[in-house]
């Protein structure tokens, strides 16, 4: 073996040792999380409090299966960073709207977290057809006064669907006299909960053997409540500017038909896309409105009404 080959081998070994040593050194260094977090990043089990409540009702954390169920959901949502972070940022846009309606209808504010776990502040549609922020089924929505047809689906209207959800909550509380069961029934259905209570001779959510989804439901709500109310305790360090602001708007009253929502939007100085963003309950590019109902169309205020065409004009100045 010549000297050149030996030198190359030694150089290669030295390089490997240097990189290995650097890797060990870096893993031993403290790594700070983004923002103003003064704590060092560590994977730790979330701390379960001694006491906790939902809608003013105590959560029996001294029951081992209750504490462990909460621990599971708290761990999942604490370390599912991207999802929980986005929900926190959206909350400042939608919670003020939802909280006001809950208060007006006598529903505890903790019920806003049902909206978080039902839809993640998005007008999603489930495989079963549940729709909107509150995931209302078509029949249920109609029962509680919402219009659901080819042209208009008010399940996509956050304010109207929240009012419908409040009616459901109040009906449940009239029957159960217990907000925890009301929340469980929102997931499993009141008929489903009633049947389980009868079969199992139990009258508490915490004593009922329910489906896996319903068994996790309340604890997911509680986990988000804990994280949202004290984010830094769970490693979320957001600045005020990180949160999404509520968007101001005014309304235009419509009593007749609209041949083209795109033309309507253009006259309002906005795009069709923005019109649909603020009025997702409009399900067609037109409105025949044969019953001559009155609708309030939301139009964003400046500067939120800007379009790409506006951007191009401003950039060309």
C-alpha positions as CSV (number, residue, x, y, z in Angstrom):
1,X,0.0,0.0,0.0
2,X,1.6,3.3,-1.1
3,X,1.8,6.4,1.0
4,X,-0.8,8.3,-1.0
5,X,-3.5,5.7,-0.4
6,X,-2.6,5.6,3.3
7,X,-2.9,9.3,3.5
8,X,-6.3,9.3,1.9
9,X,-7.6,6.6,4.2
10,X,-6.3,8.5,7.3
11,X,-7.9,11.8,6.0
12,X,-11.2,10.0,5.5
13,X,-11.2,8.5,9.0
14,X,-10.3,11.9,10.5
15,X,-13.2,13.5,8.6
16,X,-15.6,10.9,9.8
17,X,-14.4,11.3,13.4
18,X,-14.7,15.1,13.2
19,X,-18.3,15.0,11.9
20,X,-19.3,12.4,14.5
21,X,-17.8,14.4,17.3
22,X,-19.6,17.5,16.0
23,X,-22.9,15.6,15.9
24,X,-22.5,14.5,19.5
25,X,-21.6,18.0,20.5
26,X,-24.7,19.6,18.8
27,X,-27.1,17.1,20.3
28,X,-25.8,18.1,23.8
29,X,-26.4,21.8,23.2
30,X,-29.6,23.4,24.3
31,X,-31.9,24.3,21.5
32,X,-34.3,27.2,21.9
33,X,-37.7,27.2,20.4
34,X,-38.8,30.1,18.1
35,X,-40.2,33.4,19.4
36,X,-39.5,34.6,22.9
37,X,-39.4,31.2,24.5
38,X,-36.8,31.2,27.2
39,X,-37.3,27.4,27.8
40,X,-35.2,24.8,26.1
41,X,-37.0,22.4,23.8
42,X,-37.7,19.1,25.5
43,X,-40.3,16.4,24.9
44,X,-42.1,16.1,28.3
45,X,-45.4,14.8,29.4
46,X,-48.0,17.6,29.8
47,X,-48.9,18.4,33.4
48,X,-52.4,17.4,34.4
49,X,-53.9,19.9,36.8
50,X,-55.4,19.0,40.1
51,X,-58.8,20.4,39.2
52,X,-60.5,21.1,35.9
53,X,-64.0,21.9,34.8
54,X,-66.1,21.9,31.6
55,X,-68.9,24.5,31.4
56,X,-68.7,24.9,35.2
57,X,-69.0,21.2,35.9
58,X,-66.1,19.5,37.6
59,X,-64.0,16.9,35.7
60,X,-63.4,13.9,38.0
61,X,-59.6,13.7,37.5
62,X,-59.3,11.4,40.5
63,X,-60.8,8.6,38.3
64,X,-57.7,7.0,36.7
65,X,-59.4,6.5,33.3
66,X,-60.5,10.1,33.2
67,X,-57.0,11.4,33.9
68,X,-55.4,9.0,31.4
69,X,-57.9,9.9,28.7
70,X,-57.2,13.6,29.2
71,X,-53.4,13.0,29.2
72,X,-53.7,11.2,25.8
73,X,-55.5,14.1,24.1
74,X,-53.4,16.7,25.8
75,X,-50.2,15.0,24.6
76,X,-51.5,14.6,21.1
77,X,-52.6,18.2,20.6
78,X,-49.6,19.6,22.4
79,X,-47.1,17.9,20.1
80,X,-49.2,18.1,16.9
81,X,-47.6,21.5,16.6
82,X,-48.6,22.6,13.1
83,X,-52.3,21.8,13.5
84,X,-52.7,23.3,17.0
85,X,-50.7,26.4,16.0
86,X,-53.0,27.1,13.1
87,X,-56.1,26.6,15.2
88,X,-54.8,29.1,17.8
89,X,-54.1,31.6,15.1
90,X,-57.6,31.3,13.6
91,X,-59.3,31.5,17.0
92,X,-58.9,35.2,17.3
93,X,-60.9,35.7,14.1
94,X,-63.7,33.3,14.9
95,X,-64.1,33.1,18.7
96,X,-65.4,36.7,19.1
97,X,-68.2,35.9,16.7
98,X,-69.0,32.5,18.3
99,X,-68.6,33.7,21.9
100,X,-71.1,36.5,21.4
101,X,-73.8,34.2,20.1
102,X,-73.2,31.6,22.8
103,X,-73.6,34.3,25.4
104,X,-76.8,35.6,23.8
105,X,-78.3,32.1,24.0
106,X,-77.2,31.2,27.5
107,X,-74.7,28.6,26.4
108,X,-71.4,28.3,28.4
109,X,-68.4,29.7,26.6
110,X,-66.6,26.4,26.8
111,X,-68.8,25.2,24.0
112,X,-66.7,27.2,21.5
113,X,-64.2,24.5,21.7
114,X,-66.7,22.0,20.1
115,X,-66.4,24.1,17.0
116,X,-62.6,23.7,17.2
117,X,-62.7,19.9,17.2
118,X,-65.7,19.6,14.9
119,X,-64.2,21.5,12.0
120,X,-61.0,23.3,12.8
121,X,-62.7,26.6,11.9
122,X,-63.3,25.4,8.4
123,X,-66.4,24.8,6.3
124,X,-65.7,21.2,5.8
125,X,-68.0,18.4,4.8
126,X,-67.8,15.0,6.4
127,X,-68.3,11.6,4.6
128,X,-71.7,11.5,6.2
129,X,-72.7,14.9,4.9
130,X,-72.2,16.9,8.1
131,X,-71.3,20.4,7.0
132,X,-69.8,23.7,8.2
133,X,-68.1,24.9,11.3
134,X,-70.6,23.0,13.5
135,X,-70.9,19.9,11.2
136,X,-74.7,19.9,11.0
137,X,-76.5,17.3,9.1
138,X,-79.1,18.5,6.6
139,X,-82.1,17.3,8.5
140,X,-80.9,18.7,11.8
141,X,-80.1,22.1,10.2
142,X,-83.6,22.4,8.8
143,X,-85.1,21.3,12.1
144,X,-83.4,24.3,13.7
145,X,-84.4,26.9,11.2
146,X,-81.6,26.9,8.6
147,X,-82.2,27.0,4.9
148,X,-80.6,24.1,3.1
149,X,-81.2,23.8,-0.7
150,X,-79.5,23.9,-4.0
151,X,-78.9,27.7,-3.9
152,X,-78.5,28.5,-0.3
153,X,-77.0,26.3,2.5
154,X,-76.9,28.3,5.8
155,X,-74.8,25.6,7.5
156,X,-71.9,27.5,5.8
157,X,-72.9,30.7,7.5
158,X,-70.9,30.8,10.8
159,X,-73.4,33.1,12.6
160,X,-76.6,31.3,11.6
161,X,-75.1,27.8,12.1
162,X,-73.9,28.8,15.6
163,X,-77.4,29.9,16.5
164,X,-78.8,26.6,15.3
165,X,-76.1,24.7,17.3
166,X,-77.2,26.8,20.4
167,X,-80.8,25.6,20.0
168,X,-79.5,22.0,19.9
169,X,-77.4,22.6,23.1
170,X,-80.3,24.2,24.9
171,X,-82.6,21.3,24.0
172,X,-80.1,18.8,25.3
173,X,-79.6,20.7,28.5
174,X,-83.4,20.9,29.1
175,X,-83.3,17.1,28.9
176,X,-80.1,16.2,30.8
177,X,-79.6,19.2,33.1
178,X,-75.9,18.5,32.5
179,X,-73.6,20.3,30.0
180,X,-71.1,17.4,29.8
181,X,-73.8,15.1,28.5
182,X,-74.9,17.8,26.1
183,X,-71.4,17.9,24.6
184,X,-71.3,14.1,24.3
185,X,-74.7,14.0,22.7
186,X,-73.6,16.5,20.1
187,X,-71.1,13.9,18.9
188,X,-73.1,10.7,19.5
189,X,-76.6,12.1,19.0
190,X,-79.2,12.4,21.8
191,X,-80.9,9.2,20.8
192,X,-77.6,7.4,21.0
193,X,-76.7,8.7,24.4
194,X,-80.2,8.1,25.7
195,X,-80.1,4.4,24.6
196,X,-76.7,3.9,26.2
197,X,-77.8,5.5,29.4
198,X,-80.8,3.2,29.5
199,X,-78.9,0.0,28.7
200,X,-76.0,0.7,31.1
201,X,-78.1,2.2,33.9
202,X,-75.8,5.2,34.0
203,X,-76.5,8.9,34.0
204,X,-73.0,10.4,33.6
205,X,-70.7,10.8,30.6
206,X,-67.8,9.6,32.8
207,X,-69.6,6.3,33.6
208,X,-70.8,5.5,30.1
209,X,-69.1,3.1,27.8
210,X,-69.3,4.8,24.5
211,X,-67.7,4.6,21.1
212,X,-64.0,5.4,20.7
213,X,-64.8,8.7,19.0
214,X,-67.3,9.8,21.7
215,X,-65.0,8.6,24.5
216,X,-62.3,10.9,23.2
217,X,-64.6,13.8,22.4
218,X,-64.8,15.7,25.7
219,X,-61.1,15.2,26.5
220,X,-60.2,16.7,23.1
221,X,-62.4,19.7,24.0
222,X,-60.7,20.0,27.4
223,X,-57.2,19.6,25.9
224,X,-57.8,22.6,23.5
225,X,-59.3,24.6,26.4
226,X,-56.2,24.1,28.5
227,X,-53.8,24.8,25.6
228,X,-55.7,27.9,24.3
229,X,-56.0,29.4,27.8
230,X,-52.4,28.9,28.7
231,X,-50.4,28.4,25.5
232,X,-46.9,29.1,26.9
233,X,-47.3,26.3,29.5
234,X,-47.5,23.9,26.5
235,X,-44.7,25.4,24.5
236,X,-46.7,27.7,22.2
237,X,-45.1,31.2,22.1
238,X,-47.2,33.4,19.8
239,X,-46.9,37.2,19.4
240,X,-50.0,39.4,19.0
241,X,-49.2,39.8,15.3
242,X,-49.2,36.0,14.8
243,X,-52.9,35.8,15.3
244,X,-55.5,36.3,12.5
245,X,-57.5,39.5,12.9
246,X,-61.3,39.7,12.5
247,X,-62.1,41.1,9.1
248,X,-64.4,44.1,9.1
249,X,-67.3,44.1,6.5
250,X,-70.5,45.8,5.6
251,X,-73.6,44.2,4.2
252,X,-75.7,44.6,1.0
253,X,-79.3,43.7,1.2
254,X,-80.7,41.4,-1.5
255,X,-84.4,40.8,-1.9
256,X,-84.7,39.6,-5.5
257,X,-82.8,37.4,-7.9
258,X,-79.2,37.7,-8.9
259,X,-78.3,36.5,-12.4
260,X,-74.6,36.5,-11.8
261,X,-72.8,36.7,-8.5
262,X,-69.6,37.4,-10.4
263,X,-71.2,40.6,-11.9
264,X,-72.6,41.5,-8.5
265,X,-69.1,41.2,-7.0
266,X,-67.5,43.3,-9.7
267,X,-70.0,46.1,-9.0
268,X,-69.1,45.9,-5.3
269,X,-65.4,46.3,-6.2
270,X,-64.4,42.8,-5.1
271,X,-63.7,39.5,-6.8
272,X,-66.1,36.5,-7.0
273,X,-63.5,34.6,-4.8
274,X,-63.8,37.2,-2.1
275,X,-67.6,37.2,-2.3
276,X,-67.6,33.5,-1.8
277,X,-65.1,33.7,1.1
278,X,-67.4,36.0,3.0
279,X,-70.6,34.3,1.9
280,X,-69.8,30.6,1.5
281,X,-73.5,29.8,2.0
282,X,-74.2,30.9,-1.6
283,X,-73.9,27.6,-3.3
284,X,-74.5,28.6,-7.0
285,X,-73.1,31.4,-9.2
286,X,-76.6,32.8,-9.3
287,X,-79.7,33.3,-7.0
288,X,-83.2,32.7,-8.4
289,X,-84.7,33.4,-5.0
290,X,-88.2,32.4,-6.0
291,X,-89.6,33.0,-2.5
292,X,-88.2,36.6,-2.5
293,X,-86.4,36.2,0.7
294,X,-84.1,38.9,2.0
295,X,-80.4,38.1,2.3
296,X,-77.6,40.1,3.8
297,X,-74.5,39.8,1.7
298,X,-71.2,40.5,3.4
299,X,-68.7,42.8,1.6
300,X,-65.2,43.2,3.1
301,X,-64.1,46.7,4.0
302,X,-60.8,48.1,2.7
303,X,-58.1,47.0,2.6
304,X,-59.5,43.5,2.7
305,X,-61.4,44.1,-0.5
306,X,-58.3,44.3,-2.6
307,X,-58.0,42.0,-5.6
308,X,-55.0,41.0,-7.8
309,X,-56.0,43.6,-10.3
310,X,-55.8,46.2,-7.6
311,X,-52.3,44.9,-6.8
312,X,-51.2,45.1,-10.4
313,X,-52.4,48.7,-10.7
314,X,-50.7,49.7,-7.5
315,X,-47.5,48.0,-8.5
316,X,-47.5,49.8,-11.8
317,X,-47.6,53.3,-10.3
